[in-house]
Amino acid sequence: MENRKRSLEPGLTPGDSCEPPDRTVSVLRRLQDSDYMHWGVEETCRYLRRERLGEWEDTFRAQKITGVGLRSLEDDDLEKIGIKCLGDRLSILSSLRMLWQIEAEPNKVFNDPIHGHVEIHPLLVKIIDTPQFQRLRSIKQLGGVYFVFPGASHNRFEHCIGVSYLAGRLAQALNERQPELFISRSDILCVQIAGLCHDLGHGPFSHMFDAMFIPKARPDITWRHETASVNMFDYLVEDNDLKPVMEQHGLTLPEDLDFIKEQIAGPLDTNAAQGLKWPYKGRPEEKSFLYEIVANKRNGIDVDKWDYFARDCYHLGIQNNFDYRRFLMFARVCDVDGQKHICTRDKEVGNLYDMFHTRNCLHRRAYQHKVGKIVEMMITEAFLKADKHIQIEGSGGKLFTLSTAIEDMEAYTKLTDYMFECILHSSSLELSEARQILRDIVCRRLYRCLGQTQADEPMTVTQEKLHSWEADLAKTIPQSGSHDVTLLPEDFVVEVINMDYGMKEKDPINNVRFYCKDDFTKAIRIRKNQVSKLLPEQFAEQLIRVYCKKTNDQPLEVAKKHFVQWCMEMNFSKPQDSDIIAPELTPLKPSWNNSQGNDEDGRSGIAVNSAGQNGPKKAKTQLFK
């Protein structure tokens, strides 16, 4: 881990205290920088008005007192400029001491296993020390994956601190490299707060709650954890009376609050923003690049991914092939189609493809692990059975269920992974079914994955379509095998997984802009065929998995044959282990034999039978019968 020296304040660089030679640049910087040492006369007067000392702003204006002069003001000076009443002088001095206190308030140091010793701004510490943020200590970052990977015990709490740290690192790197961007201290602070609070809205077991439980419990609504994060942030600020503290640390309300929330969830008023060239209220279009730091909607390259790549790989025991430190070294802001965007060096294009490949590998090996998904399915089923029987007190004493708690942030604050233990250890008769499912998880009596297949073309799949497929699986009659077992639609679970590089079927690098060493200001595009012929031809695929709730050997064997027969009838791809599951079925579909490519002898999928004639290639297992 690298050691870092303590900085005086986030966002300050050694040259920040020097006035730029151009007077226009100097005025703009003072207007956009919340540091009182950069204030002009008008900014000083604005501060007096905010502190309810506006009656003296004409006096300060007449004396041309700037932010630099504020530091030297004493009681005698105030009396000399005409402030005769002792009480007024004491009020002014008390208010000014708040500035010195904020300046002198030290950062706190957190020891993080991924980023080492990181400094946290005092305002961020006040946010961390709230019940709404501390709640994230009890929400697993990877949900049910922890039941598969013993090391994946990390929580949303440390991830959010890591994202905040990286957001500050990137903003400060841009500020040091390009002072002409006029990135202010309040800009950096808002970006750090957005990184800190971007996951406040996650429910129990993270994505299981918003991607699996809520769609089934509340099919009539569209709900995203980003929306809940904005609502929880509003509640956090209000419940802990943080607005005065934010103003003391130089934030301007409500503009900076809007900016923070827009970084988390996008434009706040999407209807009003439609058709507008610049849909954001928190920052003007000339600072568009700031919206790409925490959650980059343009190409997906953001500090949220950087942290969870490094953190998840560390805890999963998987190698991380992407080093965000190189991106920090080469990040610059360039003009692209009238807007400013974060760009990187042209030689980094291969590393960015590696980043998205790492994301895909994490999904394949961990996030979409079949056993992890089975655990989340079972937890979801238990939560659905327990939903209406659990009462959570919210604002005004009103009671909410697991699925309705998202409507009230006071109730939602109480909703964490702990609900698993609440149900598991309950003695309520109403929770008996849910309790039994969770006991099966603890005892590893898990559903079984029958296999994985693919359609020729991606499909739009609804809950109704999934239920229809489950019914078809139950009705499917294998052309051979035991018919003594009766399977019902509820014995099957069909899941469709969309795997991509983060931009659905599109190449995300097409939305990245680069610069070359000969011209740092010109943004260029690099196409895939300019990089390598070994890169993916497609950037998305759809996987179809089928699970069975029956775990006994005989029903499971029959269910596997139902699955293979169903794949044949649906004209889906051949499951990997179908030759083992149902060797007597797979030869019945010629395309499954002829589409397997060359065998070990270099011949295609046409075998020569014992009579020397061409015929369907038999499964290898049949050779040993």
C-alpha positions as CSV (number, residue, x, y, z in Angstrom):
1,M,0.0,0.0,0.0
2,E,1.3,3.4,-0.8
3,N,1.7,6.0,2.0
4,R,0.3,9.5,1.4
5,K,1.2,12.8,3.1
6,R,-1.5,14.7,4.8
7,S,-2.7,17.6,2.7
8,L,-3.9,20.9,4.2
9,E,-7.3,20.9,2.4
10,P,-8.7,18.8,-0.5
11,G,-8.4,20.4,-3.9
12,L,-5.7,22.9,-3.0
13,T,-2.5,22.8,-5.1
14,P,0.7,24.7,-4.4
15,G,-0.2,27.3,-7.0
16,D,-3.7,28.0,-5.8
17,S,-2.7,30.9,-3.6
18,C,-1.1,32.8,-6.5
19,E,-3.2,35.2,-8.5
20,P,-3.2,34.3,-12.2
21,P,-1.8,37.0,-14.5
22,D,-5.0,37.6,-16.3
23,R,-7.5,39.7,-14.3
24,T,-10.6,38.0,-15.9
25,V,-9.3,34.6,-14.9
26,S,-8.7,35.9,-11.4
27,V,-12.3,37.1,-11.0
28,L,-13.7,33.9,-12.4
29,R,-11.6,31.8,-10.0
30,R,-12.7,33.8,-7.0
31,L,-16.3,33.5,-8.0
32,Q,-16.1,29.8,-8.3
33,D,-13.7,29.0,-5.4
34,S,-15.2,28.7,-1.9
35,D,-11.8,29.3,-0.2
36,Y,-12.2,32.6,1.7
37,M,-8.6,33.5,0.9
38,H,-9.7,33.9,-2.8
39,W,-12.7,36.0,-2.0
40,G,-13.1,39.5,-3.4
41,V,-15.0,42.3,-1.8
42,E,-18.4,41.1,-3.1
43,E,-17.8,37.5,-1.9
44,T,-17.0,38.9,1.5
45,C,-20.2,40.9,1.5
46,R,-22.1,37.8,0.4
47,Y,-20.7,35.9,3.4
48,L,-21.8,38.7,5.7
49,R,-25.4,38.5,4.3
50,R,-25.4,34.7,4.8
51,E,-24.4,35.2,8.4
52,R,-27.1,37.7,8.9
53,L,-24.6,40.5,9.2
54,G,-25.7,42.3,6.0
55,E,-26.1,45.7,7.7
56,W,-22.3,46.0,7.7
57,E,-21.7,45.0,4.1
58,D,-21.6,48.7,2.9
59,T,-18.9,49.4,5.5
60,F,-16.8,46.4,4.4
61,R,-17.3,47.4,0.7
62,A,-16.2,51.0,1.4
63,Q,-13.1,49.7,3.1
64,K,-12.5,47.2,0.2
65,I,-12.0,44.3,2.6
66,T,-11.3,41.0,0.8
67,G,-11.0,37.5,2.0
68,V,-7.3,38.0,2.6
69,G,-8.0,40.9,4.8
70,L,-10.5,39.0,6.9
71,R,-7.7,36.9,8.4
72,S,-6.1,40.0,10.0
73,L,-9.3,41.7,11.3
74,E,-9.3,42.3,15.1
75,D,-11.6,44.1,17.4
76,D,-9.7,47.4,17.2
77,D,-9.9,47.3,13.4
78,L,-13.7,46.9,13.4
79,E,-14.0,49.8,15.8
80,K,-11.8,52.0,13.6
81,I,-14.0,51.4,10.5
82,G,-17.1,52.6,12.3
83,I,-18.6,49.5,14.1
84,K,-19.0,51.1,17.5
85,C,-21.2,48.7,19.3
86,L,-19.3,46.0,21.1
87,G,-22.0,43.4,20.5
88,D,-21.9,43.9,16.8
89,R,-18.1,43.6,16.8
90,L,-18.3,40.4,18.8
91,S,-20.9,38.9,16.4
92,I,-18.7,39.6,13.4
93,L,-15.6,38.2,15.1
94,S,-17.5,35.1,16.2
95,S,-18.7,34.5,12.6
96,L,-15.2,35.0,11.2
97,R,-13.7,32.5,13.7
98,M,-16.0,29.9,12.1
99,L,-13.8,30.3,9.0
100,W,-10.6,29.8,10.9
101,Q,-12.1,26.8,12.6
102,I,-13.2,25.2,9.3
103,E,-9.7,25.8,7.9
104,A,-8.0,24.3,10.9
105,E,-10.4,21.3,11.3
106,P,-8.2,18.3,10.5
107,N,-8.9,15.5,8.1
108,K,-9.4,12.0,9.5
109,V,-7.3,9.1,8.3
110,F,-8.9,5.8,7.4
111,N,-6.8,2.7,6.9
112,D,-8.3,0.9,3.9
113,P,-7.1,-2.5,2.7
114,I,-7.3,-1.4,-0.9
115,H,-6.2,2.2,-1.0
116,G,-4.0,2.4,2.1
117,H,-4.2,5.3,4.5
118,V,-6.8,7.8,3.0
119,E,-7.7,11.2,4.3
120,I,-11.3,12.0,4.8
121,H,-12.6,15.6,4.8
122,P,-14.4,16.6,8.1
123,L,-17.7,17.2,6.3
124,L,-17.5,13.6,4.9
125,V,-16.8,12.3,8.4
126,K,-20.0,14.0,9.6
127,I,-21.9,12.2,6.9
128,I,-20.3,8.9,7.7
129,D,-21.2,9.3,11.3
130,T,-25.0,9.2,10.7
131,P,-27.3,6.2,11.1
132,Q,-28.3,6.4,7.4
133,F,-24.7,5.9,6.3
134,Q,-23.7,3.5,9.1
135,R,-26.5,1.3,7.9
136,L,-24.3,0.3,4.9
137,R,-22.1,-1.6,7.3
138,S,-24.8,-4.3,7.4
139,I,-25.3,-4.6,3.6
140,K,-23.0,-7.1,1.8
141,Q,-21.4,-5.6,-1.3
142,L,-21.9,-8.8,-3.3
143,G,-25.1,-10.1,-1.8
144,G,-25.4,-13.9,-2.1
145,V,-21.9,-14.3,-3.5
146,Y,-20.6,-14.4,0.1
147,F,-22.3,-17.8,0.4
148,V,-19.9,-19.0,-2.4
149,F,-16.7,-17.0,-1.8
150,P,-15.8,-17.0,1.9
151,G,-13.7,-13.9,1.5
152,A,-16.5,-11.8,0.0
153,S,-17.6,-10.4,3.3
154,H,-17.0,-6.7,2.5
155,N,-19.9,-4.3,2.7
156,R,-21.2,-1.2,0.9
157,F,-19.8,0.9,3.8
158,E,-16.1,0.6,2.8
159,H,-16.9,0.6,-0.9
160,C,-18.6,4.0,-0.6
161,I,-15.6,5.4,1.3
162,G,-13.3,4.1,-1.4
163,V,-15.4,5.7,-4.2
164,S,-15.3,9.0,-2.4
165,Y,-11.6,8.8,-2.0
166,L,-11.1,8.0,-5.7
167,A,-13.5,10.7,-6.8
168,G,-11.4,13.3,-4.9
169,R,-8.2,11.8,-6.4
170,L,-9.5,12.2,-10.0
171,A,-10.9,15.7,-9.5
172,Q,-7.7,16.9,-7.8
173,A,-5.6,15.3,-10.6
174,L,-7.6,17.2,-13.2
175,N,-7.3,20.4,-11.2
176,E,-3.5,20.1,-10.9
177,R,-3.0,19.2,-14.5
178,Q,-5.5,21.8,-15.9
179,P,-5.9,24.8,-13.6
180,E,-7.8,26.6,-16.5
181,L,-10.8,24.3,-15.7
182,F,-11.4,26.4,-12.5
183,I,-12.3,23.3,-10.4
184,S,-13.2,24.8,-7.1
185,R,-12.9,23.3,-3.6
186,S,-16.7,23.1,-3.5
187,D,-16.6,21.1,-6.8
188,I,-14.2,18.6,-5.4
189,L,-16.1,18.4,-2.1
190,C,-19.5,17.8,-3.9
191,V,-17.9,15.1,-6.1
192,Q,-16.5,13.4,-2.9
193,I,-19.9,13.5,-1.2
194,A,-21.6,12.1,-4.3
195,G,-19.1,9.2,-4.3
196,L,-19.7,8.7,-0.6
197,C,-23.5,8.6,-0.9
198,H,-24.0,7.0,-4.3
199,D,-25.1,3.6,-2.8
200,L,-27.1,4.8,0.2
201,G,-30.3,3.4,-1.4
202,H,-29.2,-0.2,-1.6
203,G,-31.4,-2.7,0.1
204,P,-30.7,-6.1,1.8
205,F,-28.1,-8.1,-0.1
206,S,-27.5,-5.2,-2.5
207,H,-28.6,-5.9,-6.1
208,M,-30.8,-8.9,-5.1
209,F,-33.2,-6.4,-3.5
210,D,-33.7,-4.1,-6.4
211,A,-33.2,-6.6,-9.3
212,M,-35.0,-9.7,-7.9
213,F,-37.2,-8.9,-4.9
214,I,-38.8,-5.6,-5.7
215,P,-39.8,-6.5,-9.3
216,K,-41.6,-9.6,-8.0
217,A,-43.0,-8.0,-4.9
218,R,-44.0,-4.7,-6.6
219,P,-44.4,-5.5,-10.3
220,D,-46.5,-2.4,-10.8
221,I,-43.7,0.0,-10.1
222,T,-40.2,0.8,-11.6
223,W,-37.8,1.3,-8.8
224,R,-34.0,1.8,-8.9
225,H,-31.6,1.9,-6.0
226,E,-30.2,5.2,-7.4
227,T,-33.5,6.9,-6.8
228,A,-33.6,5.5,-3.3
229,S,-30.0,6.9,-2.8
230,V,-31.2,10.4,-3.6
231,N,-34.2,10.0,-1.2
232,M,-31.9,8.6,1.5
233,F,-29.4,11.4,1.0
234,D,-32.2,14.0,1.4
235,Y,-33.4,12.3,4.6
236,L,-29.8,12.0,5.9
237,V,-29.2,15.8,5.4
238,E,-32.6,16.7,7.0
239,D,-32.5,14.2,9.9
240,N,-29.0,15.2,11.0
241,D,-29.4,19.0,10.3
242,L,-26.4,19.0,8.0
243,K,-27.3,22.0,5.8
244,P,-25.7,24.6,8.2
245,V,-22.6,22.4,8.4
246,M,-22.4,22.2,4.7
247,E,-22.7,26.0,4.4
248,Q,-19.9,26.4,7.0
249,H,-17.7,24.2,4.8
250,G,-18.3,26.5,1.8
251,L,-21.1,24.7,0.0
252,T,-23.8,26.8,-1.7
253,L,-27.4,25.5,-1.2
254,P,-29.5,24.4,-2.9
255,E,-27.2,24.3,-6.0
256,D,-24.6,22.0,-4.5
257,L,-27.2,19.7,-3.1
258,D,-28.7,19.4,-6.6
259,F,-25.2,18.8,-8.1
260,I,-24.6,15.9,-5.6
261,K,-27.9,14.2,-6.3
262,E,-27.5,14.7,-10.1
263,Q,-24.2,12.9,-10.0
264,I,-25.9,9.9,-8.3
265,A,-29.1,9.5,-10.3
266,G,-28.9,11.9,-13.3
267,P,-31.1,14.9,-14.0
268,L,-33.6,15.4,-11.2
269,D,-36.5,16.5,-13.3
270,T,-36.3,14.1,-16.3
271,N,-39.5,15.5,-17.9
272,A,-38.3,19.1,-17.9
273,A,-34.9,18.0,-19.0
274,Q,-36.1,16.2,-22.1
275,G,-35.1,18.1,-25.2
276,L,-32.8,20.4,-23.3
277,K,-29.2,20.6,-24.5
278,W,-28.0,20.7,-20.9
279,P,-30.4,19.0,-18.5
280,Y,-28.5,19.6,-15.2
281,K,-29.0,22.3,-12.7
282,G,-26.1,21.8,-10.3
283,R,-23.3,22.8,-12.6
284,P,-23.2,24.7,-15.9
285,E,-22.3,22.9,-19.2
286,E,-18.7,24.1,-19.1
287,K,-18.2,21.7,-16.1
288,S,-19.9,18.8,-17.8
289,F,-16.8,16.6,-17.1
290,L,-17.6,16.6,-13.4
291,Y,-20.6,14.4,-14.1
292,E,-18.3,11.7,-15.5
293,I,-16.3,11.1,-12.3
294,V,-18.7,9.1,-10.0
295,A,-21.2,7.6,-12.4
296,N,-20.2,8.0,-16.1
297,K,-23.4,7.6,-18.2
298,R,-21.3,8.3,-21.4
299,N,-19.0,5.3,-21.4
300,G,-19.0,3.6,-18.0
301,I,-15.5,4.6,-17.0
302,D,-15.9,6.0,-13.5
303,V,-14.4,5.7,-10.0
304,D,-17.3,3.5,-8.8
305,K,-16.0,0.7,-11.1
306,W,-12.4,1.4,-10.2
307,D,-13.1,0.8,-6.5
308,Y,-15.3,-2.3,-6.9
309,F,-12.9,-3.9,-9.4
310,A,-10.0,-3.6,-6.9
311,R,-12.1,-4.3,-3.8
312,D,-14.1,-7.3,-5.2
313,C,-11.0,-8.9,-6.8
314,Y,-9.1,-8.5,-3.5
315,H,-11.8,-10.2,-1.5
316,L,-12.8,-12.8,-4.1
317,G,-9.2,-13.9,-4.7
318,I,-9.4,-13.0,-8.4
319,Q,-6.6,-11.1,-10.2
320,N,-7.5,-7.5,-11.2
321,N,-6.0,-6.6,-14.6
322,F,-6.9,-2.9,-14.5
323,D,-4.8,-0.3,-12.7
324,Y,-6.7,3.0,-12.1
325,R,-3.5,4.8,-11.2
326,R,-2.5,4.9,-14.9
327,F,-5.8,6.4,-15.8
328,L,-5.2,9.1,-13.1
329,M,-1.9,9.9,-14.6
330,F,-3.2,10.4,-18.2
331,A,-6.7,11.8,-17.6
332,R,-7.3,15.2,-19.2
333,V,-10.4,17.2,-20.2
334,C,-10.9,18.0,-23.8
335,D,-13.6,19.6,-25.9
336,V,-15.9,17.1,-27.6
337,D,-18.8,18.4,-29.7
338,G,-19.1,21.6,-27.6
339,Q,-18.8,19.9,-24.2
340,K,-15.9,19.1,-22.0
341,H,-15.2,15.4,-21.4
342,I,-12.6,13.4,-19.6
343,C,-10.2,11.8,-22.1
344,T,-7.0,9.7,-21.8
345,R,-3.9,9.0,-23.9
346,D,-4.3,7.0,-27.1
347,K,-1.8,4.4,-25.9
348,E,-4.3,3.6,-23.0
349,V,-7.0,2.1,-25.3
350,G,-5.8,-1.4,-24.7
351,N,-5.9,-1.0,-21.0
352,L,-9.5,0.2,-21.2
353,Y,-10.5,-2.9,-23.1
354,D,-8.8,-4.8,-20.3
355,M,-10.9,-2.9,-17.8
356,F,-14.2,-4.0,-19.5
357,H,-12.9,-7.5,-19.9
358,T,-12.2,-7.5,-16.2
359,R,-15.8,-6.5,-15.6
360,N,-17.0,-9.3,-17.8
361,C,-14.8,-11.8,-16.0
362,L,-16.1,-10.7,-12.6
363,H,-19.7,-11.3,-13.8
364,R,-18.9,-14.7,-15.2
365,R,-16.8,-16.0,-12.3
366,A,-18.5,-14.3,-9.3
367,Y,-21.5,-11.9,-9.7
368,Q,-23.4,-14.4,-11.9
369,H,-22.1,-17.6,-10.2
370,K,-24.8,-20.2,-10.4
371,V,-24.7,-21.1,-6.7
372,G,-24.7,-17.4,-5.7
373,K,-27.7,-16.8,-7.9
374,I,-29.5,-19.8,-6.4
375,V,-28.9,-18.4,-2.9
376,E,-30.3,-15.1,-3.9
377,M,-33.3,-16.7,-5.5
378,M,-34.0,-18.6,-2.3
379,I,-33.6,-15.5,-0.2
380,T,-35.9,-13.6,-2.5
381,E,-38.5,-16.4,-2.2
382,A,-38.2,-16.3,1.6
383,F,-38.6,-12.5,1.6
384,L,-41.7,-12.7,-0.7
385,K,-43.3,-15.2,1.7
386,A,-42.4,-13.1,4.7
387,D,-43.2,-9.7,3.1
388,K,-46.7,-9.0,4.4
389,H,-46.0,-10.5,7.9
390,I,-43.1,-8.2,8.8
391,Q,-43.9,-4.7,10.1
392,I,-41.3,-1.9,10.1
393,E,-42.1,1.3,11.9
394,G,-41.5,4.4,9.8
395,S,-42.2,8.1,10.0
396,G,-45.2,9.1,12.1
397,G,-45.4,5.6,13.6
398,K,-46.7,4.2,10.3
399,L,-46.0,0.6,9.6
400,F,-44.4,-0.8,6.4
401,T,-43.6,-4.2,5.0
402,L,-40.3,-5.3,3.4
403,S,-41.5,-4.2,-0.1
404,T,-43.2,-0.9,1.0
405,A,-40.4,0.3,3.2
406,I,-38.8,1.9,0.1
407,E,-41.6,4.5,0.3
408,D,-40.4,5.8,3.7
409,M,-36.7,6.5,4.4
410,E,-37.1,6.2,8.1
411,A,-38.4,2.7,7.7
412,Y,-35.9,1.9,4.9
413,T,-33.0,2.8,7.2
414,K,-33.9,-0.2,9.3
415,L,-33.8,-2.6,6.4
416,T,-30.5,-4.4,6.1
417,D,-29.1,-7.9,5.6
418,Y,-30.2,-8.5,9.2
419,M,-33.6,-9.3,8.0
420,F,-32.2,-12.8,7.1
421,E,-31.4,-13.5,10.7
422,C,-34.7,-11.9,11.9
423,I,-36.7,-14.4,9.8
424,L,-34.3,-17.3,10.4
425,H,-34.5,-17.1,14.2
426,S,-38.1,-16.0,14.5
427,S,-40.7,-18.3,16.1
428,S,-43.7,-16.8,14.3
429,L,-46.0,-19.4,12.7
430,E,-46.7,-16.9,9.9
431,L,-43.0,-17.0,8.9
432,S,-42.6,-20.8,9.0
433,E,-42.4,-21.2,5.2
434,A,-39.9,-18.3,4.8
435,R,-37.9,-19.6,7.8
436,Q,-37.7,-23.1,6.3
437,I,-36.2,-21.7,3.0
438,L,-33.5,-19.8,4.9
439,R,-32.7,-23.0,7.0
440,D,-32.2,-24.8,3.7
441,I,-29.7,-22.2,2.7
442,V,-27.8,-22.5,6.0
443,C,-27.8,-26.3,5.7
444,R,-26.8,-26.0,2.0
445,R,-29.9,-27.7,0.8
446,L,-29.9,-25.6,-2.3
447,Y,-31.8,-25.6,-5.6
448,R,-29.8,-27.2,-8.4
449,C,-28.8,-25.7,-11.7
450,L,-29.9,-27.9,-14.6
451,G,-27.8,-26.1,-17.2
452,Q,-27.3,-23.1,-19.3
453,T,-28.2,-22.4,-22.9
454,Q,-28.6,-19.6,-25.4
455,A,-31.0,-18.5,-28.1
456,D,-29.8,-17.6,-31.6
457,E,-30.9,-14.0,-31.1
458,P,-31.3,-11.9,-28.0
459,M,-34.9,-11.8,-26.8
460,T,-37.0,-9.4,-24.7
461,V,-38.1,-11.5,-21.8
462,T,-40.9,-10.6,-19.4
463,Q,-42.0,-12.3,-16.1
464,E,-44.9,-13.7,-18.1
465,K,-42.5,-15.3,-20.6
466,L,-40.4,-16.8,-17.8
467,H,-43.5,-18.3,-16.2
468,S,-44.6,-19.7,-19.6
469,W,-41.2,-21.3,-20.1
470,E,-41.4,-22.9,-16.6
471,A,-44.8,-24.4,-17.6
472,D,-43.3,-25.7,-20.9
473,L,-40.4,-27.3,-19.0
474,A,-42.9,-29.2,-16.8
475,K,-45.0,-30.3,-19.8
476,T,-42.0,-31.3,-21.9
477,I,-41.8,-35.1,-22.2
478,P,-38.4,-36.5,-23.0
479,Q,-38.4,-39.1,-25.7
480,S,-36.7,-41.5,-23.4
481,G,-36.2,-41.8,-19.7
482,S,-38.3,-42.4,-16.6
483,H,-41.9,-41.1,-16.6
484,D,-42.5,-42.1,-13.0
485,V,-41.7,-38.6,-11.7
486,T,-44.2,-35.8,-12.1
487,L,-42.7,-32.3,-12.3
488,L,-44.7,-29.1,-11.9
489,P,-44.1,-25.6,-13.2
490,E,-43.2,-24.3,-9.7
491,D,-40.4,-26.9,-9.6
492,F,-38.5,-24.9,-12.2
493,V,-37.0,-21.5,-12.2
494,V,-35.8,-19.9,-15.5
495,E,-33.4,-17.0,-15.3
496,V,-32.2,-14.8,-18.2
497,I,-28.8,-13.1,-17.7
498,N,-27.6,-10.3,-20.0
499,M,-23.8,-10.2,-20.1
500,D,-22.2,-7.2,-21.8
501,Y,-19.3,-4.7,-21.5
502,G,-21.5,-2.1,-19.8
503,M,-23.2,-0.5,-22.8
504,K,-25.5,-3.4,-23.9
505,E,-24.5,-4.5,-27.4
506,K,-22.3,-1.5,-28.1
507,D,-18.6,-1.2,-27.8
508,P,-18.1,1.2,-24.9
509,I,-14.8,2.4,-26.3
510,N,-16.7,4.1,-29.1
511,N,-17.8,6.6,-26.6
512,V,-14.3,7.3,-25.2
513,R,-12.2,10.1,-26.5
514,F,-8.4,10.1,-26.6
515,Y,-5.6,12.6,-27.1
516,C,-2.1,12.0,-28.4
517,K,1.2,13.4,-27.1
518,D,1.5,15.8,-30.1
519,D,-1.7,17.6,-29.2
520,F,-3.1,17.4,-25.7
521,T,-6.1,19.6,-26.6
522,K,-7.6,17.6,-29.5
523,A,-9.9,14.7,-28.8
524,I,-9.8,11.8,-31.2
525,R,-11.8,8.6,-31.6
526,I,-10.1,5.2,-31.9
527,R,-12.0,2.3,-33.5
528,K,-11.7,-1.3,-32.5
529,N,-10.0,-2.3,-35.8
530,Q,-7.2,0.2,-35.0
531,V,-6.4,-1.6,-31.8
532,S,-6.3,-5.4,-32.3
533,K,-7.9,-8.2,-34.3
534,L,-8.2,-10.2,-31.1
535,L,-10.8,-8.0,-29.5
536,P,-14.5,-9.3,-29.2
537,E,-16.6,-9.2,-32.2
538,Q,-19.7,-8.9,-30.1
539,F,-20.1,-7.0,-26.8
540,A,-23.2,-8.6,-25.4
541,E,-24.8,-12.0,-25.0
542,Q,-27.9,-13.5,-23.4
543,L,-27.6,-16.6,-21.2
544,I,-30.6,-18.7,-20.2
545,R,-30.3,-20.7,-17.0
546,V,-32.8,-23.3,-15.7
547,Y,-32.8,-24.3,-12.0
548,C,-34.8,-27.0,-10.2
549,K,-36.1,-26.9,-6.7
550,K,-36.1,-30.6,-6.4
551,T,-32.9,-31.9,-4.9
552,N,-33.5,-35.7,-4.7
553,D,-31.5,-37.7,-7.2
554,Q,-34.4,-39.2,-9.3
555,P,-36.5,-36.1,-9.8
556,L,-33.3,-34.1,-10.5
557,E,-32.2,-36.6,-13.2
558,V,-35.6,-36.4,-14.8
559,A,-35.6,-32.6,-14.6
560,K,-32.3,-32.5,-16.4
561,K,-33.7,-34.5,-19.3
562,H,-36.7,-32.2,-19.4
563,F,-34.3,-29.3,-19.7
564,V,-32.3,-30.9,-22.6
565,Q,-35.6,-31.8,-24.4
566,W,-36.9,-28.3,-23.9
567,C,-33.7,-26.8,-25.4
568,M,-34.1,-29.0,-28.4
569,E,-37.7,-27.9,-28.9
570,M,-36.9,-24.2,-28.4
571,N,-34.0,-24.5,-30.8
572,F,-31.6,-23.2,-28.2
573,S,-27.9,-24.0,-28.1
574,K,-26.7,-27.4,-26.9
575,P,-26.0,-27.3,-23.1
576,Q,-22.4,-28.1,-22.2
577,D,-23.1,-31.3,-20.3
578,S,-26.1,-32.5,-22.3
579,D,-24.1,-35.5,-23.6
580,I,-23.7,-36.6,-20.0
581,I,-27.1,-35.7,-18.9
582,A,-29.1,-37.3,-21.7
583,P,-26.8,-39.1,-24.2
584,E,-29.8,-40.8,-25.7
585,L,-31.4,-37.4,-26.6
586,T,-28.7,-35.3,-28.1
587,P,-28.2,-37.3,-31.3
588,L,-31.9,-36.7,-32.1
589,K,-31.1,-33.1,-33.0
590,P,-28.7,-33.1,-36.1
591,S,-27.6,-29.5,-35.7
592,W,-26.2,-30.2,-32.3
593,N,-23.9,-32.8,-33.8
594,N,-22.9,-30.9,-36.9
595,S,-22.3,-27.5,-35.2
596,Q,-19.6,-28.5,-32.8
597,G,-16.6,-27.8,-35.1
598,N,-13.7,-30.1,-35.6
599,D,-13.0,-32.9,-33.3
600,E,-9.6,-34.0,-32.1
601,D,-8.9,-35.8,-35.5
602,G,-9.5,-32.6,-37.4
603,R,-12.8,-33.8,-38.8
604,S,-16.1,-32.0,-38.6
605,G,-19.1,-33.3,-36.6
606,I,-19.7,-36.2,-39.1
607,A,-18.5,-39.5,-37.8
608,V,-17.7,-42.6,-39.7
609,N,-19.7,-45.6,-38.3
610,S,-18.4,-49.2,-38.1
611,A,-19.7,-49.9,-41.6
612,G,-17.5,-47.1,-43.0
613,Q,-20.5,-44.9,-43.8
614,N,-21.1,-41.3,-42.7
615,G,-23.6,-40.9,-39.9
616,P,-24.4,-38.8,-37.0
617,K,-21.6,-38.4,-34.6
618,K,-22.3,-40.2,-31.3
619,A,-21.7,-38.7,-27.9
620,K,-18.3,-39.8,-26.5
621,T,-19.9,-41.4,-23.5
622,Q,-21.7,-43.9,-25.8
623,L,-18.4,-45.3,-27.0
624,F,-17.9,-46.9,-23.6
625,K,-21.3,-48.6,-23.3
